[in-house]
Amino acid sequence: MRIPPRITTLGGAAALIAALFAGGTAAAPASAAPAAVGDICYSALPSQAHDTLELVDSGGPFPYPQDGTVFRNREGLLPSHPSGYYHEYTVETPGSPDRGARRIVTGDTDREDYYTADHYESFDLVDHGC
């Protein structure tokens, strides 16, 4: 299992800086979050999602073998990135006989965490500042 690096990248800011130094303008990056993604305060997440995010930050161990696998974004709801950019992790669902529907999907950018309570039908970007 590959644990993705959680590093800060400049992303679209690098394109803007390059364009300004070249005397041009820069369009918004193609990977800007689509309108289908909402947002959620970290404090509003269920406690089990907090547990999952702590495991991600510490590198595990994870309770399920699927945790840390590549999330392919087949639904197209998250910003478009090359395969391998996103990884998924189980958020325990009390009373569920299996993994349940809740997941955290992480991007390679630091603190780029998405929560889904409905098995990828919708996503909320986690705001770690509230």
ZIMO-V936347 format. One record per residue. RES is the residue in one small letter. SS is DSSP state (hx for helix, st for strand, lp for the rest). PHI is phi in whole degrees, -180 to 180 (none if undefined). Layout:
[[RES:SS:PHI] [RES:SS:PHI]]
This chain:
[[m:lp:none] [r:lp:-99] [i:lp:-94] [p:lp:-69] [p:lp:-69] [r:lp:-110] [i:st:-116] [t:lp:-85] [t:lp:-124] [l:lp:-77] [g:lp:53] [g:hx:-66] [a:hx:-63] [a:hx:-64] [a:hx:-65] [l:hx:-63] [i:hx:-61] [a:hx:-61] [a:hx:-66] [l:hx:-66] [f:hx:-68] [a:lp:-86] [g:lp:87] [g:lp:-108] [t:lp:-124] [a:lp:-127] [a:lp:-82] [a:lp:-62] [p:lp:-63] [a:lp:-65] [s:lp:-91] [a:lp:-60] [a:lp:-61] [p:lp:-71] [a:lp:-65] [a:lp:-70] [v:st:-94] [g:st:-92] [d:st:-140] [i:st:-147] [c:st:-72] [y:hx:-52] [s:hx:-67] [a:hx:-90] [l:lp:-69] [p:lp:-64] [s:hx:-58] [q:hx:-66] [a:hx:-69] [h:hx:-60] [d:hx:-60] [t:hx:-64] [l:hx:-63] [e:hx:-65] [l:hx:-64] [v:hx:-61] [d:hx:-63] [s:hx:-92] [g:lp:84] [g:lp:100] [p:lp:-77] [f:lp:-105] [p:lp:-75] [y:lp:-125] [p:lp:-65] [q:lp:-76] [d:lp:-64] [g:lp:93] [t:st:-78] [v:st:-66] [f:st:-97] [r:lp:-89] [n:lp:57] [r:lp:-60] [e:lp:-72] [g:lp:73] [l:lp:-85] [l:lp:-88] [p:lp:-54] [s:lp:-73] [h:lp:-146] [p:lp:-63] [s:lp:-56] [g:lp:101] [y:lp:-73] [y:st:-102] [h:st:-135] [e:st:-114] [y:st:-142] [t:st:-75] [v:lp:-107] [e:lp:-52] [t:lp:-118] [p:lp:-55] [g:lp:85] [s:lp:-81] [p:lp:-78] [d:lp:-135] [r:lp:-66] [g:lp:76] [a:lp:-101] [r:lp:-87] [r:st:-144] [i:st:-110] [v:st:-115] [t:st:-107] [g:lp:-99] [d:lp:-74] [t:st:-79] [d:lp:-55] [r:lp:63] [e:lp:-98] [d:st:-121] [y:st:-119] [y:st:-114] [t:st:-129] [a:lp:-101] [d:lp:-127] [h:lp:51] [y:lp:77] [e:lp:-79] [s:lp:-152] [f:st:-136] [d:st:-125] [l:st:-74] [v:st:-78] [d:st:-93] [h:lp:-77] [g:lp:-95] [c:lp:-139]]
